[in-house]
């Protein structure tokens, strides 16, 4: 490693006469766009980096990596992940960025790459505006400066996020529509981009959907009718306007009952706007849906497409059924992986004594070749059996079994910690209950409030944790064998399926095709 770093430093002294493979990385986040940071645009970053490379390198190959619209507070970005993958595969000699904040705003993680990972890989890192070049800087003199700048970027990111959030909240409360896309049936005004105006060709479809709902027509029947009449879907209207470009999963875009339901329950069609539905606990974190009671609403914000009394009537009768979601269906591990061999859409589960997978398009579009019924348990066992065969063929069975067992042990340790915590809480409640009774019996307090309910609740928590530990022990025992997959439940093999299975194409119970993900060699960085 030291020899390679010395070669890089020597390369800098000789004005880089040797051939160098350079990764030019650019990033623009949505917050950058909001505050109009023109100097941070992708095109400006590209121009700056290209000029620097032309001035400092004579023979080189420049590969561009970019993330447009991604926050720099974490490294879960496709562009930077591709860059890091190429770096691990020794396809890159040097990384050039406009400044540290473009590479990342998390000062801890950026520092880890600058001080450990890139030096280990022998990759030179250049930050133009920060006048930083790892080939000419010494760690002792640069470490404090780099870490301090990264800390400032991290603080700036959090501060900017809060300012943007406050600004958006104020604009929403002021009656402005600030979402990027207008809902189906509306478009943004030409004079005021923060106001919604009716788009008549789309609104006609919305009115027909509500009219059918008021007549008692189900969402599936409505979707089938629109498909038979070749009524354009919302995404097709956008494609015609040139606001997006998409390709259908099958032969064409189709209306679905879920799309119909989302339209029927959206209050935007009576002129109302809901906001404040989600909150983000930390910068770079995921949005969490808040309780419906905490949502905010602006009534009569824009012109309605549907009369309010008609909308409320739909919610009372048929509209509410659209909100019902079957918990088991959404949680089944094969949902999203199992697709129809005819239309390529995801299969759904019909619950009952003998649950089965079905393709909704068979009834919505009348496609007779779509999957009519495949027993859930049968498909589970086929997938598990094929998965075990695949792991054995690829000589991965022992590795998967070992990793799976390690994961189970980690979960078991956490359950034991939770159980000890619950036991301590139970003992505390029991002690408080006893002491309170003693004080009441001695006349030192006028009331005695028993804690039986809290104690019983904690005992229930302890019993539940004990049962989960027992189940985990059974799973760990199964994992001792390399054939634990086919002998277990599909839920237990979820993580393994996510890693190796791309899709499960189902035509019928006799014709099931599994498409595997491309195997990648894990290369850990020490």
C-alpha positions in Angstrom: 0.0 0.0 0.0 2.8 2.4 0.9 4.5 1.8 -2.4 1.4 2.6 -4.3 0.8 5.8 -2.4 4.5 6.8 -3.0 3.8 6.2 -6.7 0.8 8.5 -6.6 2.8 11.2 -4.9 5.6 10.9 -7.5 3.0 11.0 -10.2 1.9 14.4 -8.9 5.4 15.7 -8.9 6.0 14.7 -12.5 2.8 16.4 -13.6 1.0 13.1 -14.1 2.7 11.9 -17.3 1.4 8.4 -16.7 -2.1 7.3 -17.7 -4.6 7.8 -14.9 -8.2 6.5 -14.7 -10.2 9.4 -13.0 -13.6 9.2 -11.5 -15.4 12.6 -11.7 -18.2 12.6 -9.1 -21.0 15.2 -9.0 -24.0 15.5 -6.8 -27.1 17.8 -6.6 -29.7 17.4 -3.9 -33.3 18.6 -3.8 -32.4 21.0 -1.0 -29.7 22.5 -3.3 -32.4 23.1 -6.0 -34.8 24.6 -3.4 -32.3 27.2 -2.3 -31.1 27.8 -5.9 -27.4 26.9 -5.4 -26.5 27.6 -9.1 -22.8 27.0 -8.5 -23.6 23.5 -7.3 -25.5 22.4 -10.4 -24.4 19.2 -12.1 -23.3 21.2 -15.3 -21.3 23.7 -13.3 -19.6 20.9 -11.3 -18.8 19.0 -14.5 -17.2 22.2 -16.1 -15.1 22.9 -13.0 -13.9 19.3 -12.7 -13.1 19.0 -16.4 -11.1 22.2 -16.4 -9.1 21.0 -13.4 -8.4 17.6 -15.0 -7.3 19.3 -18.3 -4.9 21.5 -16.3 -3.4 18.9 -14.1 -3.4 15.6 -16.1 -2.0 14.9 -19.5 -3.0 11.3 -20.2 -6.2 10.1 -18.5 -9.6 8.5 -18.9 -12.4 10.3 -17.2 -15.5 8.4 -16.0 -18.4 10.4 -14.7 -20.6 9.4 -11.7 -23.5 11.5 -10.6 -26.4 11.6 -8.2 -29.0 14.1 -9.2 -31.6 14.8 -6.5 -29.9 12.8 -3.7 -29.1 14.0 -0.2 -25.4 13.9 0.9 -26.2 12.9 4.4 -25.7 9.3 3.7 -24.0 7.1 1.0 -27.1 5.2 -0.2 -26.9 6.9 -3.6 -26.6 4.9 -6.9 -23.9 7.1 -8.3 -21.6 6.9 -5.3 -22.3 3.2 -4.8 -21.2 2.5 -8.4 -18.1 4.6 -7.9 -17.2 2.7 -4.8 -17.9 -0.7 -6.5 -15.5 0.3 -9.4 -12.9 1.5 -6.8 -13.0 -1.9 -5.1 -12.6 -3.6 -8.5 -9.5 -1.5 -9.2 -11.0 0.4 -12.1 -10.2 3.8 -10.6 -6.9 5.5 -9.8 -8.2 8.9 -8.7 -11.5 10.6 -7.5 -12.1 14.3 -8.2 -15.0 16.3 -6.7 -15.9 20.0 -6.5 -15.7 20.0 -2.7 -16.1 17.6 0.2 -19.8 18.4 0.6 -20.5 17.0 -2.9 -19.0 13.6 -1.9 -20.9 13.6 1.4 -22.1 15.8 4.3 -21.6 13.1 7.0 -18.2 14.2 8.3 -17.6 10.8 10.1 -18.2 8.7 6.9 -16.3 11.1 4.6 -13.4 11.1 7.0 -13.4 7.3 7.0 -13.1 7.2 3.2 -10.3 9.9 3.1 -8.2 8.5 5.9 -8.8 4.7 5.7 -10.6 3.3 2.7 -9.2 5.2 -0.3 -5.6 5.0 1.1 -6.0 1.3 1.5 -7.2 1.0 -2.1 -4.4 3.2 -3.3 -6.8 5.8 -4.7 -6.0 9.5 -4.9 -8.7 11.9 -3.7 -8.9 15.5 -4.9 -11.3 18.2 -3.6 -10.8 21.2 -5.9 -12.4 24.0 -3.9 -10.9 22.7 -0.6 -7.4 22.6 -2.1 -7.1 19.1 -0.9 -5.1 16.4 -2.8 -4.3 13.2 -0.9 -1.2 12.7 -3.0 0.5 15.9 -1.7 -1.1 16.3 1.7 0.5 14.8 4.8 -2.0 13.3 7.3 -0.6 15.2 10.3 -1.1 18.6 8.7 -4.3 17.9 6.8 -6.3 15.8 9.2 -7.6 18.6 11.4 -8.4 20.8 8.5 -10.3 18.1 6.6 -12.3 16.9 9.6 -13.2 20.5 10.6 -14.5 21.2 7.1 -16.5 18.0 7.0 -18.0 18.8 10.4 -19.0 22.3 9.1 -20.6 20.6 6.1 -22.5 18.2 8.4 -23.8 21.0 10.5 -24.7 23.1 7.4 -26.7 20.1 6.0 -28.7 19.8 9.2 -29.3 23.6 9.4 -30.2 23.8 5.7 -32.6 20.9 6.1 -34.4 22.6 9.0 -34.6 25.9 7.0 -36.0 24.2 4.0 -38.5 22.2 6.1 -39.7 25.5 7.8 -39.9 27.3 4.5 -42.1 24.5 3.0 -44.3 24.4 6.0 -44.9 28.1 5.9 -45.7 28.0 2.2 -48.2 25.1 2.7 -49.9 26.9 5.6 -50.0 30.0 3.3 -52.1 28.0 0.8 -49.4 27.3 -1.7 -49.4 23.9 -3.5 -45.6 23.0 -3.3 -45.6 19.4 -4.4 -43.6 18.7 -7.6 -46.4 17.0 -9.5 -50.0 17.9 -9.8 -52.5 15.1 -8.9 -54.3 13.3 -11.7 -57.1 15.6 -13.0 -55.2 18.8 -12.3 -52.2 20.8 -13.6 -50.3 23.6 -12.2 -51.4 27.1 -13.1 -49.4 29.0 -15.8 -49.6 32.3 -13.8 -49.2 30.7 -10.4 -47.2 27.4 -10.2 -48.4 27.0 -6.6 -52.1 26.8 -7.6 -54.0 23.8 -9.0 -56.3 24.2 -12.1 -58.5 21.6 -13.6 -57.2 19.6 -16.6 -60.4 18.9 -18.4 -59.4 15.7 -20.3 -58.2 14.1 -17.1 -61.0 15.5 -15.0 -63.5 13.8 -17.3 -62.0 10.4 -16.3 -62.2 11.3 -12.6 -65.8 12.2 -12.9 -66.6 8.9 -14.7 -64.9 7.0 -11.9 -66.9 8.7 -9.2 -70.1 8.3 -11.2 -69.5 4.6 -11.4 -68.7 4.4 -7.7 -72.0 6.1 -6.8 -73.8 3.5 -8.9 -72.2 0.7 -6.8 -69.7 -0.4 -9.4 -66.6 -2.0 -7.7 -63.1 -0.8 -8.2 -62.2 -4.0 -10.2 -65.2 -3.5 -12.5 -64.4 0.1 -13.0 -60.8 -0.7 -13.9 -61.9 -3.4 -16.3 -64.4 -1.0 -18.0 -61.7 1.7 -18.5 -59.3 -0.9 -19.9 -61.8 -2.3 -22.3 -62.6 1.3 -23.5 -58.8 2.0 -23.8 -59.1 5.0 -21.6 -55.5 6.4 -21.0 -54.1 5.8 -17.5 -52.6 8.6 -15.4 -49.1 7.7 -16.4 -50.1 7.8 -20.1 -51.5 11.3 -19.7 -48.1 12.3 -18.3 -46.2 10.7 -21.1 -48.3 12.5 -23.7 -47.5 15.8 -22.0 -43.8 15.0 -21.9 -43.5 15.2 -18.2 -42.3 11.6 -17.7 -41.0 8.6 -19.7 -41.9 5.1 -18.6 -42.4 1.7 -20.1 -45.2 -0.7 -19.1 -44.3 -4.0 -17.3 -46.4 -5.9 -19.8 -47.7 -5.0 -23.3 -49.4 -1.8 -22.1 -50.3 0.3 -19.1 -53.5 -0.8 -17.4 -55.9 0.6 -14.9 -55.9 -1.3 -11.5 -58.3 -1.4 -8.6 -55.7 0.1 -6.4 -55.4 3.2 -8.7 -59.2 3.5 -8.7 -59.3 3.3 -4.9 -56.6 6.0 -4.5 -58.6 8.4 -6.7 -61.9 7.7 -4.8 -60.4 8.4 -1.4 -58.4 11.5 -2.4 -60.0 14.8 -1.0 -58.1 16.8 -3.6 -61.1 16.3 -5.9 -63.4 18.3 -3.7 -60.9 21.2 -3.5 -59.1 20.2 -0.3 -55.4 19.7 0.3 -53.9 17.5 3.0 -50.3 18.0 4.2 -48.2 17.2 7.2 -48.8 13.5 6.7 -45.2 12.4 7.4 -42.3 13.5 9.5 -38.6 12.8 9.3 -36.9 12.0 12.6 -33.4 13.0 11.5 -31.6 14.4 8.5 -31.2 11.7 5.8 -33.6 9.5 7.6 -36.8 8.0 6.3 -40.2 9.7 6.4 -42.6 8.2 8.9 -46.4 8.3 8.4 -48.1 10.2 11.2 -51.5 9.4 12.7 -54.3 10.6 10.5 -55.6 12.8 13.3 -52.3 14.8 13.1 -52.7 15.6 9.4 -53.4 19.1 8.4 -56.0 20.1 5.8 -56.8 23.3 3.8 -60.4 23.2 2.7 -61.6 24.8 -0.6 -58.0 25.4 -1.7 -58.8 25.1 -5.4 -61.7 24.4 -7.8 -63.3 21.0 -7.1 -63.9 18.3 -9.8 -66.4 16.4 -7.6 -69.2 17.8 -5.5 -68.5 17.4 -1.8 -71.8 15.6 -1.1 -70.9 13.0 -3.8 -67.4 12.5 -2.4 -68.8 12.0 1.1 -71.4 9.5 -0.2 -68.6 7.5 -1.8 -66.7 7.4 1.4 -69.7 6.2 3.3 -70.5 3.3 1.0 -67.9 1.9 -1.4 -65.0 4.2 -0.9 -64.1 2.9 2.6 -63.5 -0.6 1.3 -60.6 0.7 -0.7 -58.8 1.6 2.6 -59.0 -1.9 3.9 -55.7 -3.7 3.5 -55.2 -7.3 4.4 -52.2 -7.5 6.7 -51.3 -11.1 5.7 -51.3 -10.2 2.0 -49.0 -7.2 2.4 -46.6 -9.2 4.7 -46.3 -12.4 2.6 -42.6 -12.8 1.6 -43.5 -13.8 -2.0 -45.5 -10.6 -2.7 -43.5 -8.5 -5.0 -41.4 -11.4 -6.2 -44.0 -13.7 -7.7 -45.2 -12.2 -11.0 -47.7 -13.4 -13.6 -46.1 -15.1 -16.6 -48.7 -13.5 -18.9 -48.8 -9.8 -17.9 -45.7 -9.7 -15.6 -47.7 -8.0 -12.8 -47.3 -9.0 -9.2 -49.5 -11.8 -7.9 -51.8 -11.2 -5.0 -53.0 -13.5 -2.2 -56.6 -14.5 -1.7 -57.1 -15.5 1.9 -59.2 -18.4 3.1 -58.9 -21.9 4.4 -56.7 -22.7 1.4 -55.1 -19.4 0.4 -53.9 -19.0 -3.2 -52.1 -16.6 -5.5 -54.0 -14.9 -8.3 -53.4 -12.3 -11.0 -55.9 -9.4 -10.7 -55.5 -8.7 -14.4 -57.4 -11.9 -15.2 -60.5 -10.2 -14.0 -59.7 -6.6 -14.5 -58.5 -6.9 -18.1 -60.1 -10.2 -19.0 -56.7 -11.7 -19.9 -57.5 -15.5 -19.9 -53.8 -16.5 -19.8 -53.1 -14.7 -16.5 -52.7 -16.8 -13.4 -56.1 -18.0 -12.1 -55.2 -19.9 -9.0 -51.9 -21.2 -7.5 -51.9 -22.6 -4.0 -49.8 -20.5 -1.6 -48.3 -23.4 0.3 -47.5 -25.2 -3.0 -45.6 -22.2 -4.4 -43.8 -21.7 -1.2 -42.5 -25.3 -1.2 -41.5 -25.1 -4.9 -39.5 -21.9 -4.3 -37.8 -23.2 -1.2 -36.9 -26.5 -2.9 -35.5 -24.7 -6.0 -33.6 -22.3 -3.7 -31.9 -25.1 -1.9 -30.9 -26.8 -5.2 -29.5 -23.5 -6.4 -27.4 -23.0 -3.3 -26.0 -26.5 -3.5 -25.2 -26.0 -7.2 -23.3 -22.8 -6.5 -21.7 -24.3 -3.4 -23.3 -21.7 -1.2 -25.4 -23.9 1.1 -22.8 -24.1 4.0 -22.1 -20.3 3.8 -25.8 -19.4 3.8 -26.5 -21.8 6.7 -23.6 -20.3 8.7 -24.7 -16.7 8.0 -28.3 -17.5 8.8 -27.4 -19.2 12.1 -25.2 -16.1 13.0 -28.2 -13.8 12.3 -30.5 -15.9 14.4 -28.0 -15.9 17.3 -27.8 -12.1 17.1 -31.6 -11.9 17.2 -31.7 -14.3 20.1 -29.2 -12.2 22.1 -31.3 -9.1 21.6 -34.5 -11.0 22.7 -32.7 -12.1 25.9 -31.6 -8.5 26.6 -35.2 -7.4 26.1 -36.4 -10.2 28.4 -34.0 -9.2 31.2 -35.2 -5.6 30.8 -38.9 -6.7 31.0 -38.1 -8.8 34.1 -36.4 -5.9 35.8 -39.4 -3.7 35.1 -41.7 -6.4 36.5 -39.7 -6.6 39.7 -39.7 -2.8 40.0 -43.5 -2.7 39.7 -43.9 -5.5 42.2 -41.7 -3.6 44.7 -43.6 -0.3 44.2 -46.8 -2.2 44.6 -45.7 -3.8 47.8 -44.3 -0.5 49.3 -47.4 1.4 48.4 -49.5 -1.2 50.2 -47.3 -1.1 53.3 -47.6 2.7 53.5 -51.4 2.5 53.1 -51.6 -0.2 55.7 -49.5 1.9 58.1 -51.8 4.9 57.5 -49.0 7.0 56.0 -50.9 7.5 52.7 -54.7 7.8 52.2 -55.0 5.8 48.9 -53.6 2.5 47.7 -53.4 2.2 43.9 -52.6 -1.4 43.0 -50.3 -2.1 40.0 -51.8 -5.4 39.1 -52.6 -4.3 35.5 -49.0 -3.1 34.9 -47.5 -6.2 36.4 -49.7 -8.5 34.4 -48.9 -6.6 31.2 -45.1 -7.0 31.9 -45.7 -10.7 32.6 -47.3 -11.0 29.2 -44.3 -9.3 27.6 -42.0 -11.7 29.3 -44.0 -14.7 28.2 -44.1 -13.4 24.6 -40.3 -12.9 24.6 -39.8 -16.4 26.1 -41.9 -18.0 23.3 -39.9 -16.1 20.6 -36.7 -17.3 22.1 -38.0 -20.9 22.0 -38.9 -20.5 18.4 -35.5 -19.1 17.6 -33.8 -22.0 19.3 -35.8 -24.3 17.1 -34.7 -22.3 14.0 -31.1 -22.4 15.1 -31.3 -26.2 15.5 -32.6 -26.4 11.9 -29.8 -24.2 10.7 -27.3 -26.8 11.8 -28.2 -28.6 8.6 -27.3 -27.2 5.2 -30.8 -28.4 4.1 -32.6 -26.1 6.6 -34.4 -24.1 3.9 -36.7 -26.7 2.3 -37.5 -28.1 5.7 -38.5 -24.7 7.1 -41.0 -21.9 6.4 -40.9 -19.4 3.6 -40.8 -16.5 6.2 -37.5 -17.9 7.6 -35.8 -17.8 4.2 -36.9 -14.2 3.3 -33.4 -12.7 3.6 -31.9 -15.5 1.5 -34.5 -15.1 -1.2 -33.9 -11.3 -1.3 -30.2 -12.0 -1.9 -30.5 -14.6 -4.6 -34.0 -14.5 -6.2 -34.8 -11.8 -8.7 -38.3 -12.9 -9.8 -40.6 -15.9 -9.6 -42.5 -16.1 -12.9 -45.6 -18.1 -12.5 -47.7 -19.4 -15.5 -49.5 -22.2 -13.6 -48.7 -24.8 -10.9 -46.9 -26.9 -13.5 -44.9 -24.1 -15.0 -42.9 -21.9 -12.5 -39.7 -20.2 -13.5 -37.2 -18.7 -11.0 -34.9 -15.9 -12.3 -31.8 -15.6 -10.1 -29.8 -12.5 -9.4 -26.3 -12.2 -10.7 -23.8 -13.5 -8.2 -21.4 -10.9 -6.8 -18.2 -11.6 -5.0 -18.2 -9.9 -1.6 -15.1 -7.8 -1.1 -14.8 -6.5 2.4 -12.7 -3.4 3.0 -10.6 -3.6 6.2 
